Amino acid sequence: LPGPLPHVPGPVVEVDDLVRFVQKPVRTFLRRHLGITVGDYTDEIEDALPIELDDLEKYGVGNRLLDILLHGAAPQAAVDAEFARGFLPPGALGQAVIDEVWPKVGAVLTCARAVLDLQTEPESVDVRAVLADGRTLSGTVSGVAGSVLRSISYATLGPQHRIAAWVRLVALTAAHPERPFQAITVGRRQGQASVSRIGPLGDDPESRRATAIEYLAVLADLMDRGLREPLPIACKTSHAYAEAASKGFDPPRRASREWASEFRFDKEDKEPEHLLAFGGQQPLGFLLAPPPRPDERDWHATDGTRFGVLARCLWAGVFAHEKVETR
């Protein structure tokens, strides 16, 4: 594009749109502004018995086992149900998959029971708040148990889960500052369980509301920019850059580990929206080349790249309010 496309923000900002944007900024631009959907649609339904499962299929097994155990099923009943679905290889081959994922499922389940009240049924909470620019934030946030926004997954606890929890937490807090919400997300990390805790955002309703509205203004502004053009930013890569910058490490080096694909392991440089919007597979230097726009230069005076400025703004709230632990 020769420059940003015109975009007239509507009167309502949807919570789910904000979540999608922070997780997939460029994909959101393509879908929302250009009506383009990207993805891999080549999968065909298999009609043969599975013999060996890939990592994604093993993730599916682990996630289904965790889900049914969280709903109170006995361990053997959970395993029997998984075999009955027909997704596992027959006999000993299927049992080998169960033996591989079961300890990881157990670690996440044990951790979830230790840090969360699993007896309280989660509910959905309606969100409606006035943003600093006069627009209305609207939506529904599910998975709220008491004052805790909870999420439990067999997936590796990564940047996409954490920033989605952040957006939903600030939305809940802005709409209901009288409730000291916090977000607790449980997942896996290097064979163990990992927990992300965010919030509460203040000690009293007024401070919580002010903090939430301040961060929502930043997020809404970033999304407005991201709906006019494909921003030179990606979720995991921006997280690595901003985290390294906050800890005094080498930001480009850390970011490159998340951006540049390796042998037999695709990363964010090969995601379909980036291939389309950036003209093919690009090195990290492509993202780091543009300087900040004139109205972005004061955001972080020490960073001379637009990518760096955007990354720091995107992750500043998470780093300020999150604690991550491995159990």
C-alpha positions as semicolon CSV with decimal commas, in nm:
position;residue;x (nm);y (nm);z (nm)
1;L;0,000;0,000;0,000
2;P;0,124;0,355;-0,068
3;G;-0,002;0,457;0,275
4;P;-0,268;0,391;0,537
5;L;-0,618;0,341;0,403
6;P;-0,899;0,566;0,526
7;H;-1,080;0,429;0,826
8;V;-1,363;0,589;1,018
9;P;-1,394;0,425;1,361
10;G;-1,748;0,327;1,450
11;P;-1,912;0,428;1,776
12;V;-1,864;0,082;1,930
13;V;-1,546;-0,115;2,002
14;E;-1,616;-0,487;2,044
15;V;-1,418;-0,679;2,303
16;D;-1,381;-0,981;2,074
17;D;-1,244;-0,758;1,796
18;L;-0,979;-0,625;2,033
19;V;-0,882;-0,979;2,133
20;R;-0,853;-1,090;1,771
21;F;-0,646;-0,784;1,687
22;V;-0,386;-0,825;1,961
23;Q;-0,346;-1,193;1,874
24;K;-0,335;-1,149;1,495
25;P;-0,293;-0,780;1,397
26;V;-0,229;-0,829;1,025
27;R;-0,493;-1,100;0,985
28;T;-0,746;-0,867;1,149
29;F;-0,666;-0,593;0,898
30;L;-0,711;-0,828;0,603
31;R;-1,039;-0,965;0,735
32;R;-1,196;-0,648;0,870
33;H;-1,088;-0,391;0,611
34;L;-1,034;-0,591;0,291
35;G;-1,267;-0,885;0,347
36;I;-0,984;-1,134;0,291
37;T;-0,969;-1,457;0,491
38;V;-0,639;-1,642;0,496
39;G;-0,564;-1,993;0,615
40;D;-0,495;-2,350;0,511
41;Y;-0,806;-2,517;0,372
42;T;-0,640;-2,825;0,222
43;D;-0,720;-3,069;0,503
44;E;-0,932;-3,364;0,397
45;I;-1,128;-3,600;0,619
46;E;-0,929;-3,916;0,679
47;D;-1,118;-4,241;0,629
48;A;-0,838;-4,474;0,742
49;L;-0,738;-4,581;1,091
50;P;-0,471;-4,349;1,236
51;I;-0,134;-4,517;1,291
52;E;0,079;-4,225;1,410
53;L;-0,033;-3,885;1,540
54;D;0,141;-3,555;1,473
55;D;0,190;-3,289;1,740
56;L;-0,137;-3,113;1,662
57;E;-0,333;-3,438;1,690
58;K;-0,159;-3,519;2,020
59;Y;-0,257;-3,173;2,143
60;G;-0,618;-3,258;2,056
61;V;-0,598;-3,576;2,260
62;G;-0,449;-3,394;2,559
63;N;-0,699;-3,110;2,542
64;R;-1,000;-3,346;2,525
65;L;-0,870;-3,552;2,817
66;L;-0,816;-3,238;3,024
67;D;-1,160;-3,104;2,942
68;I;-1,345;-3,420;3,038
69;L;-1,144;-3,455;3,360
70;L;-1,225;-3,095;3,452
71;H;-1,591;-3,186;3,413
72;G;-1,557;-3,459;3,673
73;A;-1,497;-3,776;3,471
74;A;-1,295;-4,059;3,623
75;P;-0,949;-4,110;3,465
76;Q;-1,031;-4,448;3,310
77;A;-1,361;-4,317;3,177
78;A;-1,176;-4,027;3,012
79;V;-0,931;-4,264;2,845
80;D;-1,208;-4,500;2,732
81;A;-1,400;-4,208;2,582
82;E;-1,092;-4,097;2,388
83;F;-1,042;-4,443;2,241
84;A;-1,412;-4,458;2,152
85;R;-1,384;-4,138;1,948
86;G;-1,166;-4,320;1,695
87;F;-0,892;-4,057;1,679
88;L;-0,629;-4,277;1,846
89;P;-0,431;-4,554;1,679
90;P;-0,558;-4,900;1,773
91;G;-0,429;-5,106;2,063
92;A;-0,082;-5,050;2,202
93;L;-0,010;-4,766;1,959
94;G;-0,300;-4,567;2,102
95;Q;-0,199;-4,649;2,459
96;A;0,150;-4,514;2,385
97;V;-0,006;-4,177;2,292
98;I;-0,209;-4,178;2,615
99;D;0,106;-4,259;2,814
100;E;0,284;-3,967;2,650
101;V;0,020;-3,698;2,710
102;W;-0,121;-3,821;3,042
103;P;0,156;-3,679;3,269
104;K;0,122;-3,340;3,099
105;V;-0,256;-3,346;3,143
106;G;-0,207;-3,438;3,508
107;A;0,036;-3,152;3,567
108;V;-0,207;-2,895;3,427
109;L;-0,502;-3,044;3,617
110;T;-0,312;-3,051;3,947
111;C;-0,200;-2,692;3,899
112;A;-0,551;-2,575;3,809
113;R;-0,692;-2,736;4,123
114;A;-0,424;-2,565;4,333
115;V;-0,470;-2,209;4,204
116;L;-0,839;-2,200;4,108
117;D;-1,174;-2,268;4,269
118;L;-1,304;-2,527;4,026
119;Q;-1,624;-2,578;4,224
120;T;-1,762;-2,238;4,125
121;E;-1,940;-2,255;3,790
122;P;-1,808;-1,989;3,549
123;E;-2,048;-1,736;3,402
124;S;-2,053;-1,487;3,118
125;V;-2,037;-1,119;3,210
126;D;-2,169;-0,842;2,986
127;V;-1,927;-0,557;2,926
128;R;-2,023;-0,200;2,849
129;A;-1,805;0,102;2,922
130;V;-1,732;0,447;2,776
131;L;-1,377;0,486;2,646
132;A;-1,166;0,799;2,675
133;D;-1,254;0,906;2,319
134;G;-1,629;0,869;2,377
135;R;-1,673;0,538;2,200
136;T;-1,848;0,249;2,373
137;L;-1,672;-0,073;2,462
138;S;-1,917;-0,360;2,430
139;G;-1,916;-0,737;2,447
140;T;-1,940;-1,045;2,664
141;V;-1,658;-1,214;2,856
142;S;-1,705;-1,581;2,943
143;G;-1,521;-1,796;3,195
144;V;-1,569;-1,565;3,495
145;A;-1,592;-1,746;3,830
146;G;-1,652;-1,497;4,108
147;S;-1,386;-1,231;4,058
148;V;-1,155;-1,457;3,856
149;L;-1,138;-1,473;3,478
150;R;-1,007;-1,824;3,439
151;S;-0,873;-2,025;3,149
152;I;-0,732;-2,378;3,159
153;S;-0,576;-2,536;2,852
154;Y;-0,348;-2,821;2,752
155;A;-0,176;-2,577;2,517
156;T;0,161;-2,423;2,595
157;L;0,099;-2,099;2,781
158;G;0,214;-1,845;2,524
159;P;0,185;-1,477;2,436
160;Q;-0,149;-1,518;2,256
161;H;-0,318;-1,665;2,565
162;R;-0,170;-1,407;2,798
163;I;-0,255;-1,099;2,594
164;A;-0,609;-1,226;2,530
165;A;-0,655;-1,261;2,907
166;W;-0,519;-0,908;2,948
167;V;-0,766;-0,753;2,704
168;R;-1,061;-0,932;2,862
169;L;-0,946;-0,834;3,211
170;V;-0,919;-0,462;3,134
171;A;-1,258;-0,478;2,963
172;L;-1,418;-0,643;3,266
173;T;-1,253;-0,394;3,502
174;A;-1,360;-0,090;3,300
175;A;-1,720;-0,208;3,296
176;H;-1,737;-0,336;3,656
177;P;-1,469;-0,156;3,861
178;E;-1,651;-0,244;4,183
179;R;-1,534;-0,606;4,135
180;P;-1,158;-0,667;4,185
181;F;-1,118;-0,890;3,881
182;Q;-0,804;-1,087;3,815
183;A;-0,715;-1,321;3,529
184;I;-0,559;-1,661;3,597
185;T;-0,453;-1,867;3,297
186;V;-0,316;-2,220;3,333
187;G;-0,132;-2,405;3,058
188;R;0,183;-2,603;2,990
189;R;0,547;-2,500;2,975
190;Q;0,838;-2,738;2,911
191;G;0,657;-3,044;3,043
192;Q;0,529;-2,867;3,354
193;A;0,230;-2,650;3,431
194;S;0,254;-2,272;3,401
195;V;0,033;-2,002;3,552
196;S;-0,021;-1,643;3,444
197;R;-0,178;-1,411;3,703
198;I;-0,287;-1,059;3,609
199;G;-0,453;-0,804;3,834
200;P;-0,643;-0,673;4,013
201;L;-0,564;-0,337;3,854
202;G;-0,598;-0,132;4,172
203;D;-0,703;-0,123;4,535
204;D;-1,030;0,063;4,491
205;P;-1,299;0,096;4,220
206;E;-1,191;0,439;4,103
207;S;-0,825;0,347;4,055
208;R;-0,919;0,020;3,885
209;R;-1,150;0,197;3,642
210;A;-0,896;0,471;3,562
211;T;-0,621;0,217;3,498
212;A;-0,843;0,002;3,276
213;I;-0,964;0,299;3,070
214;E;-0,605;0,417;3,022
215;Y;-0,491;0,082;2,886
216;L;-0,803;0,042;2,672
217;A;-0,727;0,377;2,509
218;V;-0,386;0,243;2,403
219;L;-0,532;-0,084;2,272
220;A;-0,814;0,089;2,082
221;D;-0,565;0,332;1,926
222;L;-0,341;0,047;1,814
223;M;-0,638;-0,133;1,661
224;D;-0,747;0,184;1,480
225;R;-0,400;0,203;1,324
226;G;-0,406;-0,169;1,248
227;L;-0,735;-0,140;1,062
228;R;-0,587;0,115;0,822
229;E;-0,277;-0,082;0,722
230;P;-0,095;-0,407;0,803
231;L;0,117;-0,300;1,098
232;P;0,477;-0,430;1,105
233;I;0,406;-0,638;1,413
234;A;0,323;-0,994;1,519
235;C;0,214;-1,132;1,855
236;K;0,495;-1,370;1,956
237;T;0,768;-1,164;1,791
238;S;0,651;-0,840;1,950
239;H;0,633;-1,011;2,290
240;A;0,990;-1,137;2,259
241;Y;1,114;-0,793;2,155
242;A;0,931;-0,601;2,428
243;E;1,028;-0,852;2,698
244;A;1,395;-0,837;2,598
245;A;1,386;-0,457;2,596
246;S;1,229;-0,449;2,943
247;K;1,499;-0,680;3,083
248;G;1,800;-0,522;2,914
249;F;1,864;-0,804;2,667
250;D;1,910;-0,782;2,289
251;P;1,556;-0,720;2,151
252;P;1,622;-0,796;1,780
253;R;1,799;-1,120;1,863
254;R;1,519;-1,241;2,090
255;A;1,253;-1,131;1,841
256;S;1,424;-1,313;1,555
257;R;1,384;-1,645;1,740
258;E;1,007;-1,606;1,724
259;W;0,990;-1,458;1,373
260;A;1,235;-1,656;1,157
261;S;1,130;-2,010;1,061
262;E;1,368;-2,296;1,124
263;F;1,417;-2,628;0,949
264;R;1,083;-2,812;0,963
265;F;0,944;-2,556;1,208
266;D;0,744;-2,266;1,070
267;K;0,721;-1,947;1,271
268;E;0,548;-1,612;1,227
269;D;0,734;-1,514;0,909
270;K;0,547;-1,796;0,732
271;E;0,198;-1,724;0,862
272;P;-0,031;-1,675;0,560
273;E;-0,135;-1,318;0,647
274;H;0,229;-1,208;0,670
275;L;0,321;-1,377;0,343
276;L;0,032;-1,196;0,174
277;A;0,066;-0,852;0,333
278;F;0,446;-0,830;0,334
279;G;0,509;-0,970;-0,014
280;G;0,640;-1,313;0,081
281;Q;0,869;-1,444;0,352
282;Q;1,069;-1,156;0,496
283;P;1,356;-1,131;0,747
284;L;1,307;-0,956;1,078
285;G;1,491;-0,656;0,935
286;F;1,188;-0,593;0,714
287;L;0,976;-0,529;1,025
288;L;1,248;-0,327;1,199
289;A;1,324;-0,098;0,904
290;P;1,037;0,156;0,922
291;P;1,084;0,437;1,177
292;P;0,799;0,542;1,406
293;R;0,535;0,767;1,253
294;P;0,546;1,132;1,366
295;D;0,261;1,079;1,615
296;E;0,429;0,764;1,753
297;R;0,780;0,896;1,822
298;D;0,706;1,017;2,173
299;W;0,572;0,678;2,285
300;H;0,922;0,539;2,345
301;A;1,192;0,794;2,272
302;T;1,473;0,538;2,307
303;D;1,342;0,307;2,033
304;G;1,398;0,415;1,675
305;T;1,189;0,146;1,506
306;R;0,816;0,149;1,450
307;F;0,802;-0,221;1,532
308;G;0,972;-0,159;1,867
309;V;0,745;0,130;1,959
310;L;0,432;-0,066;1,875
311;A;0,557;-0,378;2,055
312;R;0,635;-0,189;2,375
313;C;0,294;-0,021;2,374
314;L;0,114;-0,348;2,310
315;W;0,282;-0,534;2,596
316;A;0,341;-0,256;2,852
317;G;0,024;-0,332;3,050
318;V;0,085;-0,706;3,062
319;F;0,441;-0,665;3,188
320;A;0,329;-0,413;3,450
321;H;0,058;-0,632;3,601
322;E;0,139;-0,997;3,524
323;K;0,321;-1,264;3,721
324;V;0,411;-1,595;3,555
325;E;0,517;-1,904;3,750
326;T;0,598;-2,263;3,659
327;R;0,485;-2,544;3,885
